[in-house]
Amino acid sequence: MAAADIDDSSPPSGSRTPRGTAHLPEGCTWGPLYSVSATGGPEVYYPPSKSTVTPTTTAPASPSSSSPAQKQLGPPSPPVGRLIWVDFPSGSPSNPFHFSPRRKMAIVAVATYFTGITAYSTSAYSIGVPSMTAELGNTALQAAAGLALYAWGFGIAPMVLAPLSEEYGRKWTYIIAVAIFTVLHLMLTLGKNIGTVLVGRFLIGAAGSLGATLVGGTISDIFIPEERGLPMALFALMAMFFTGLGPIAMCWVEARPDLGWRWIQWIEMIAIGAYIPFVVFILTETRAPVIIRRRAAVLRKERGLTDGGRYTARSEIGRQKFFAAMSTSLLRPLLFLCVEPIVTFFSVWISLAWGVFYTQVFGLPFLYPRVYGFTTTQTGLIYSTICIGSLLGFACNFIQDAIYRRKVAKHGVEARLYGAMTAGIALFVGCMLYAFTIRPDVHWAVPAIGVIIIIACVITLYITGFVYLSECYGSYASSALAGMSFLRNMFAGAFSMFTQDMYISLTPRWAIFLMGMVAGVLGIVPFIAYWKGPEIRARSKYSKILMEEERRRVADAEREDEERAHEEAQEEEEWNGGRMRGSGEKTLRESGHGTAEMAEKGRTTRYG
């Protein structure tokens, strides 16, 4: 049983009725009795009459492993005391939902910049391949492996290391990830052979993913679902726009014989190093369970058991040790990917779209010089199509958000899918346009329009996938998104490995036509999700429970906002009332003083 499901309204059988909550710190309430678990942490005490219930008869409260109390088949450990639940005080500025708008936007700006710089690293590498090949003597396949290994590191690392943010919080995970990401660039700037470069690319991708994949969770931490559309769109925009920006900026470096690919990496390392102070001084902890656990630890240190109970955060009940959490982190995304139809189909569809995107990242410097004779700088500038397509997709998100606000009351979370349904069709159109116009007798701008359409559709699908799965899986959205991210990056790495061979064997026309046909078939995914989404979630083992948890969390925050607004209105009313009374008394005093003066003046006039 999850801690959130425990009824605190009445004490467990045999417990002592505690004193009232008036003497407890604000935001703290009395909980049930507790015993010591096998791991040494607290666990809710269940009387023997309840301990005989087997786990198979209890519906799971979350996708995490059952608590020790649920798995326990023998006699329970004796209770050692009573829990005092620790939560945020009403209207507390420490609650990430209650951060000021300026503070939220600063956090989003700093966090999404890291997303941008990791995307920048993807494509900046590809534009420097010619000079790297000339210096190191590597093959085209080895050069492509540098892009693939980066994507694979990006997909695998979050599956294993995601518990870092659960254990230590988001801020320190960001700091460590950015520092490692920066230092690992030395393997590229100083590497003497292609093996060092390839290992460095994998490790850089792993470090970059650790921070960048936290951005979606950070946004979910500080924004309620209705407010996540714009920041999620900014996140996706940075991921796509900076992918186009890298070659645009670095093509001039690659074109200089005295600079080349090594200086591309040096410049990138300098840019990341300058970013570290912003991470340290602007980013703050946003994960609510971590903040509450820290508050509980402070209260335990300051007050001990003097208040008659143990100060405990709900997330501490049944808490796994770090390596056990790593195992769960690795298995849960794969579980979602295999048994949750919504995660499965969206992941496959978006992964294909991401594979098409990677064919542009690695394919543009292959196709445009061969078909149109572009120079290095001209090829770099053609990446502006990715930037334009990203901005177009970002602009379309405002239309989707407006539709969502109008339709959410009637269609629920499925109101997020209108943009994806349109993008599924447009992606097929963009692929066909690009496939049949990338030839010498057609002006280069025409296939470039096809690339713009493709990128605009990919960013729309990317935003939809993140926001839709975040709302469907609530507090476990990171696991659903990690599963999608894993498959997406596996596809991307694989596509980059065979992109050039595919273009050579099938010709650009038929290679892109093939991808367009597959995209057209998978374009029915959002239509099915829109039509049958509620029924699919109703049969889901996890989604309906997690969505309910998310609704409760948002409702609690909204109730606190209403209570705080009511209190402020009462205080203002009392203050205004007191000011009016004071003004009235002053008027009376002045009136009385004036009357006395007039009477005195009258007496003086009459009696001389």
Disulfide bonds with the S-S distance in Angstrom:
none
